[in-house]
Amino acid sequence: MPTKIDAFELTRAGLSLEGCVPVVALSRLSSLLASGEGEVAWQIDGWRQRDAAGLEQLRLRLRASATLGLSCGRCLGVVHWPLEIDRGFLLATNEIQAGQIDDTEEELDVLVASRQFLVLELLEDEAILALPPASSHGHCDRPELSGRSTGSGQTASSTDELAPPSPFAALRSLKRKPSSW
């Protein structure tokens, strides 16, 4: 499956391409994950469309799906997170044209394309942008990290309260209590 395409020809001819890529092949994305297992299924469609002024626009639509292994913020285990991308783009031939189109376009992002356009680079960029800022399991197996009792019947929530007990606390319990003979 070609991953370097002529984006202008793809859109002018109204073609579609699809493929699957291992997550580990997307190095920037996989470096942000707890697990590099699985693959990303993707499809890119191109077409021409006239705008309100009658000018021809070249458009791309990128769709992708995968299950990514993110790191749980509570227990550091793997959270299986469903990635779903469905993005549309207008193509521009250079940065100047992209700026002009971007000033008038509100719905779609403008993309500077080329005859040597790297599909996987766009896919990886969009996958990284789609990642949540934080992830966690609905419930973790380590309750001491998700909320520990403070002894007063309340649940600890600050980072300091969630710290493991001091090793000196155990020594304190060994200290002899004065006897009342």
C-alpha positions as CSV (number, residue, x, y, z in Angstrom):
1,M,0.0,0.0,0.0
2,P,1.6,3.3,-1.0
3,T,1.9,5.8,1.8
4,K,3.5,8.5,-0.3
5,I,0.9,9.8,-2.7
6,D,0.2,12.6,-5.1
7,A,-2.5,14.3,-3.1
8,F,-3.6,16.5,-6.0
9,E,-4.1,13.6,-8.4
10,L,-5.9,11.6,-5.7
11,T,-8.4,14.5,-5.2
12,R,-8.8,15.3,-8.9
13,A,-9.5,11.7,-9.8
14,G,-11.8,11.1,-6.8
15,L,-9.8,8.1,-5.5
16,S,-9.7,6.4,-2.2
17,L,-6.8,4.5,-0.5
18,E,-6.9,2.4,2.6
19,G,-4.6,0.3,4.7
20,C,-3.4,-0.8,8.1
21,V,-0.2,0.2,9.9
22,P,1.2,-1.3,13.1
23,V,1.1,1.1,16.0
24,V,4.9,0.6,16.5
25,A,5.5,1.9,13.0
26,L,4.2,5.3,14.1
27,S,7.1,6.1,16.3
28,R,5.9,9.5,17.7
29,L,2.5,8.0,18.6
30,S,3.9,4.8,20.1
31,S,6.3,6.7,22.3
32,L,3.2,8.2,24.0
33,L,1.6,4.9,24.7
34,A,1.9,2.2,27.4
35,S,1.6,-0.5,24.7
36,G,2.6,-0.5,21.1
37,E,0.4,-3.5,20.3
38,G,-2.2,-3.4,17.6
39,E,-2.6,-1.6,14.3
40,V,-4.4,1.5,13.0
41,A,-6.8,0.9,10.1
42,W,-7.1,4.0,7.9
43,Q,-8.8,5.3,4.8
44,I,-8.2,8.5,2.8
45,D,-10.7,9.8,0.2
46,G,-10.2,12.6,-2.2
47,W,-12.7,14.6,-4.3
48,R,-13.3,18.0,-5.9
49,Q,-16.1,20.3,-4.9
50,R,-17.2,23.8,-5.8
51,D,-17.5,26.4,-3.0
52,A,-20.2,29.1,-2.8
53,A,-18.3,31.3,-5.2
54,G,-18.1,28.5,-7.8
55,L,-14.3,27.9,-7.2
56,E,-13.1,24.3,-7.3
57,Q,-11.8,23.0,-4.0
58,L,-9.7,19.9,-3.5
59,R,-10.7,18.0,-0.4
60,L,-9.4,15.0,1.6
61,R,-11.1,13.0,4.2
62,L,-9.1,10.9,6.6
63,R,-10.8,8.2,8.7
64,A,-9.0,5.8,11.1
65,S,-9.7,3.5,13.9
66,A,-7.7,1.5,16.4
67,T,-7.5,0.4,20.0
68,L,-4.6,2.1,21.7
69,G,-2.9,1.1,25.0
70,L,-2.7,4.2,27.1
71,S,-1.2,4.4,30.6
72,C,-3.6,4.6,33.5
73,G,-2.9,7.7,35.6
74,R,-3.9,5.8,38.8
75,C,-2.4,2.3,38.6
76,L,0.0,2.7,35.5
77,G,-1.7,-0.3,33.9
78,V,-2.8,-0.3,30.3
79,V,-6.1,1.3,29.4
80,H,-7.5,0.1,26.1
81,W,-8.8,3.3,24.4
82,P,-10.7,3.4,21.1
83,L,-9.2,5.8,18.6
84,E,-11.7,7.1,16.0
85,I,-10.7,9.8,13.5
86,D,-12.9,11.4,10.9
87,R,-11.4,14.6,9.6
88,G,-11.9,16.6,6.5
89,F,-9.3,18.9,4.9
90,L,-9.1,21.5,2.1
91,L,-5.9,21.2,0.0
92,A,-3.6,24.2,-0.7
93,T,-0.5,24.2,-2.9
94,N,1.6,26.4,-0.6
95,E,1.5,28.3,2.7
96,I,0.3,31.6,1.2
97,Q,-2.7,29.9,-0.4
98,A,-3.3,28.0,2.8
99,G,-3.4,31.3,4.8
100,Q,-5.8,32.8,2.3
101,I,-8.2,29.8,2.4
102,D,-7.9,29.5,6.1
103,D,-9.1,33.1,6.5
104,T,-12.4,32.3,4.8
105,E,-12.9,28.6,5.8
106,E,-14.5,27.9,9.1
107,E,-15.5,24.2,8.9
108,L,-12.4,22.4,7.5
109,D,-8.7,22.6,8.3
110,V,-6.5,23.6,5.4
111,L,-3.6,21.3,4.6
112,V,-0.6,22.2,2.4
113,A,-0.3,19.1,0.2
114,S,2.2,18.0,-2.4
115,R,2.8,15.4,-5.1
116,Q,4.9,13.6,-2.4
117,F,2.3,13.7,0.4
118,L,3.0,11.4,3.3
119,V,-0.3,9.8,4.4
120,L,1.2,8.1,7.5
121,E,2.6,11.4,8.7
122,L,-0.9,13.0,8.6
123,L,-2.4,9.9,10.2
124,E,0.1,10.0,13.0
125,D,-0.4,13.8,13.6
126,E,-4.2,13.3,13.8
127,A,-3.9,10.3,16.1
128,I,-1.6,12.2,18.5
129,L,-4.1,15.2,18.5
130,A,-6.9,12.8,19.3
131,L,-5.3,11.3,22.4
132,P,-6.9,12.3,25.7
133,P,-4.9,14.5,28.0
134,A,-5.2,11.8,30.8
135,S,-6.6,8.3,31.0
136,S,-7.6,5.9,33.7
137,H,-9.6,2.8,34.2
138,G,-13.2,3.2,35.4
139,H,-12.1,1.5,38.6
140,C,-8.5,0.5,39.5
141,D,-7.3,-2.6,41.2
142,R,-5.2,-0.5,43.6
143,P,-7.7,1.3,45.9
144,E,-4.9,2.9,47.9
145,L,-4.1,5.0,44.8
146,S,-7.7,5.9,43.9
147,G,-8.7,7.0,47.4
148,R,-7.5,5.8,50.8
149,S,-9.4,6.2,54.0
150,T,-7.9,8.9,56.3
151,G,-9.1,7.2,59.5
152,S,-11.8,9.8,60.0
153,G,-14.2,8.1,57.5
154,Q,-13.2,10.5,54.7
155,T,-11.4,9.6,51.5
156,A,-8.0,11.1,50.8
157,S,-7.7,13.1,47.6
158,S,-4.6,15.2,47.5
159,T,-1.2,13.8,46.3
160,D,0.4,14.2,49.7
161,E,-2.4,12.1,51.4
162,L,-2.0,9.4,48.7
163,A,1.7,9.0,49.5
164,P,2.7,5.6,51.0
165,P,3.0,5.5,54.7
166,S,6.4,6.5,56.2
167,P,8.6,3.7,57.2
168,F,9.1,5.5,60.5
169,A,5.5,5.1,61.3
170,A,6.1,1.3,61.7
171,L,9.0,2.1,64.1
172,R,6.7,4.4,66.1
173,S,4.3,1.5,66.7
174,L,7.2,-0.5,68.2
175,K,8.0,2.1,70.7
176,R,7.2,1.0,74.2
177,K,4.4,2.7,75.9
178,P,5.1,3.7,79.5
179,S,3.7,1.1,81.9
180,S,1.7,2.1,84.9
181,W,2.9,-0.3,87.6
